[in-house]
Amino acid sequence: MSLRLTVSAPTRPSALPPGPRWPTVLQTTSAVFLNERFSAYCRRRFSSLATMRIAGLGRFVLVWEPELVREVFTGDPDVLRGGEANARFLMGALGPSSVMVLDGERHVRMRRLLSPAFHGAAVRRYAELVDEATATEIDRWPLGREIALRPRFQAIALEVILRAVIGVRDRERESALRAALGRVARANLFAFRAEAVAPGLVDAPAAALAPWLRARREANRLIREEIAAHRADPEGREDILAMLIAAAGPDDAPLTDDELRDQLVTLLVAGHESTATALAWSVERLVRHPTVLARLQRELLAGDGEAYLDAVVNETLRVRPVIDVVARRLAAPVRLAGYTIPPGTTVAASIRSAQINEAYDHPEAFRPERFLDGSPPPYALIPFGGGTHRCLGASFAVMEMKGILRAVLRRVVLRSPADRRAEQQVRWKRITTTPSRDGRVVVTALGPGAQR
């Protein structure tokens, strides 16, 4: 791989870089409904960054040149505030104490308490759980019929994260929470935005009219019950909730029930939605590239496919990132590519544009082999963001993706559906960018590792 940086500087001083001159409503609808095409337009029209106006968010400076992405990720976190930027969409859904919407010392503290659950031996402990949940789900897949894999991957990922986060002591409560979270996950982008604008919406009388708010209210109730049960009977528990309850040190106050609730909602919702979407994209890409699929399945069955599996996961996350942008809200002016960006502006690294660029040969092509040749160029593979707000569960997500793909390809044979056209990247259906038809495939036969 070769990386060629051409960070451009303006020929005359200006507070903000140029961008589309369209009306705000047209820019907003293009970003939401035509996000892939809109990103490509900005890459063609503007060299490395562009200013746009997004309804409800105001001025929005999008960057995609890897060197500019580096500056955003490594800048002063007290100035480039990731939590404040996230809060504008996620505060209502995740709560004011969620690690995703915090900045400063509060963010550092919460991240320190959560980190042990997502590194090293803790992640490896969940591998057996992933394989068990996947095998159970695959047994339900019909042969010879077209199915949508995203909801099926969502069921696996939700089962894994539920058992990892709260354990399995009260089966009835776990079943009710699984159902409620499944309904919450079906909320679209506009539902998340509505809750961000009106954080108390879930407790308002009108919430009874909205299915996702009823489901969120039920999930909140069940999570609080689970917290109380953990506090009342802590012995022998090894789940993440138990770890968080016991995490405070001698100089650190224990987490309150509200703080625990916000972290659990963050882990449960974000922890299965994004993984399920990435898995659906993985299979969508594989069945439309049968040579890649055949090689991966062959190597996995032979027991030596881990390097190629890593490459497939990286390439999927590169060409089909599940999150569009990583945003920072400016608390003070920032100098970027010769422009002085004023405070109050949202600066965002475009994940898609940073990864679909000239740092790669034929960047639009799905070629996992490119990751067998060496590491990707710096800041040209950023599916989990970067800096102090890099996704805390990145290692867990990659482990889970690899485990589920490995289990699927050992147990079944897949082919593309009758409509072989690539599925479109749809932004508005979910907080993540999902396949337009939810990753449809046909399971043609059982593989050598099938258990039926």
Secondary structure as the mmCIF struct_conf table of DSSP 4:
data_model
#
loop_
_struct_conf.conf_type_id
_struct_conf.id
_struct_conf.beg_label_comp_id
_struct_conf.beg_label_asym_id
_struct_conf.beg_label_seq_id
_struct_conf.end_label_comp_id
_struct_conf.end_label_asym_id
_struct_conf.end_label_seq_id
BEND BEND1 THR A 11 ARG A 12
BEND BEND2 ALA A 15 LEU A 16
BEND BEND3 TRP A 22 TRP A 22
HELX_RH_AL_P HELX_RH_AL_P1 THR A 24 PHE A 33
BEND BEND4 LEU A 34 LEU A 34
HELX_RH_AL_P HELX_RH_AL_P2 ASN A 35 ARG A 45
BEND BEND5 PHE A 46 SER A 48
STRN STRN1 LEU A 49 ILE A 54
TURN_TY1_P TURN_TY1_P1 ALA A 55 LEU A 57
STRN STRN2 GLY A 58 VAL A 63
BEND BEND6 GLU A 65 GLU A 65
HELX_RH_AL_P HELX_RH_AL_P3 PRO A 66 THR A 74
BEND BEND7 GLY A 75 GLY A 75
TURN_TY1_P TURN_TY1_P2 PRO A 77 VAL A 79
STRN STRN3 LEU A 80 ARG A 81
HELX_RH_AL_P HELX_RH_AL_P4 GLY A 82 LEU A 94
TURN_TY1_P TURN_TY1_P3 PRO A 96 SER A 97
HELX_RH_3T_P HELX_RH_3T_P1 VAL A 99 VAL A 101
HELX_RH_AL_P HELX_RH_AL_P5 GLY A 104 LEU A 114
HELX_RH_3T_P HELX_RH_3T_P2 SER A 115 PHE A 118
BEND BEND8 HIS A 119 HIS A 119
TURN_TY1_P TURN_TY1_P4 GLY A 120 GLY A 120
HELX_RH_AL_P HELX_RH_AL_P6 ALA A 121 ARG A 125
TURN_TY1_P TURN_TY1_P5 TYR A 126 TYR A 126
HELX_RH_AL_P HELX_RH_AL_P7 ALA A 127 ILE A 138
TURN_TY1_P TURN_TY1_P6 ASP A 139 ARG A 140
HELX_LH_PP_P HELX_LH_PP_P1 TRP A 141 PRO A 142
BEND BEND9 LEU A 143 ARG A 145
STRN STRN4 GLU A 146 ALA A 148
HELX_RH_AL_P HELX_RH_AL_P8 LEU A 149 ILE A 166
BEND BEND10 VAL A 168 ARG A 169
HELX_RH_AL_P HELX_RH_AL_P9 ARG A 171 ALA A 185
TURN_TY1_P TURN_TY1_P7 ARG A 186 ARG A 186
HELX_RH_AL_P HELX_RH_AL_P10 LEU A 189 VAL A 197
BEND BEND11 ALA A 198 ALA A 198
HELX_RH_3T_P HELX_RH_3T_P3 PRO A 199 ASP A 203
BEND BEND12 ALA A 204 ALA A 204
HELX_RH_3T_P HELX_RH_3T_P4 PRO A 205 LEU A 209
HELX_RH_AL_P HELX_RH_AL_P11 PRO A 211 ALA A 232
TURN_TY1_P TURN_TY1_P8 GLU A 235 GLY A 236
BEND BEND13 ASP A 239 ASP A 239
HELX_RH_AL_P HELX_RH_AL_P12 ILE A 240 ILE A 245
TURN_TY1_P TURN_TY1_P9 ALA A 246 ALA A 246
TURN_TY1_P TURN_TY1_P10 PRO A 250 ASP A 251
BEND BEND14 ASP A 252 ASP A 252
HELX_LH_PP_P HELX_LH_PP_P2 ALA A 253 THR A 256
HELX_RH_AL_P HELX_RH_AL_P13 ASP A 257 VAL A 287
TURN_TY1_P TURN_TY1_P11 ARG A 288 ARG A 288
BEND BEND15 HIS A 289 HIS A 289
HELX_RH_AL_P HELX_RH_AL_P14 PRO A 290 ALA A 302
TURN_TY1_P TURN_TY1_P12 GLY A 303 GLY A 303
HELX_RH_AL_P HELX_RH_AL_P15 GLU A 306 VAL A 319
BEND BEND16 ARG A 320 ARG A 320
BEND BEND17 VAL A 322 ILE A 323
STRN STRN5 VAL A 325 LEU A 330
BEND BEND18 ALA A 331 ALA A 332
STRN STRN6 VAL A 334 LEU A 336
TURN_TY1_P TURN_TY1_P13 ALA A 337 GLY A 338
STRN STRN7 TYR A 339 ILE A 341
HELX_LH_PP_P HELX_LH_PP_P3 PRO A 342 PRO A 342
TURN_TY1_P TURN_TY1_P14 PRO A 343 GLY A 344
STRN STRN8 THR A 346 SER A 350
HELX_RH_AL_P HELX_RH_AL_P16 ILE A 351 GLN A 355
BEND BEND19 ILE A 356 ASN A 357
TURN_TY1_P TURN_TY1_P15 GLU A 358 ALA A 359
BEND BEND20 TYR A 360 HIS A 362
TURN_TY1_P TURN_TY1_P16 PRO A 363 GLU A 364
BEND BEND21 ALA A 365 ALA A 365
HELX_RH_3T_P HELX_RH_3T_P5 PRO A 368 LEU A 372
BEND BEND22 ASP A 373 GLY A 374
HELX_LH_PP_P HELX_LH_PP_P4 SER A 375 PRO A 377
TURN_TY1_P TURN_TY1_P17 PRO A 378 TYR A 379
BEND BEND23 ALA A 380 ALA A 380
TURN_TY1_P TURN_TY1_P18 PRO A 383 PHE A 384
HELX_RH_3T_P HELX_RH_3T_P6 GLY A 387 HIS A 389
BEND BEND24 ARG A 390 ARG A 390
TURN_TY1_P TURN_TY1_P19 LEU A 392 GLY A 393
HELX_RH_AL_P HELX_RH_AL_P17 ALA A 394 ARG A 411
STRN STRN9 VAL A 412 ARG A 415
BEND BEND25 ALA A 418 ALA A 418
BEND BEND26 ARG A 421 ARG A 421
HELX_LH_PP_P HELX_LH_PP_P5 ALA A 422 GLN A 424
STRN STRN10 GLN A 425 VAL A 426
TURN_TY1_P TURN_TY1_P20 TRP A 428 LYS A 429
BEND BEND27 ARG A 430 THR A 432
STRN STRN11 THR A 434 PRO A 435
TURN_TY1_P TURN_TY1_P21 SER A 436 ARG A 437
BEND BEND28 ASP A 438 ASP A 438
STRN STRN12 ARG A 440 LEU A 446
TURN_TY1_P TURN_TY1_P22 PRO A 448 GLY A 449
#
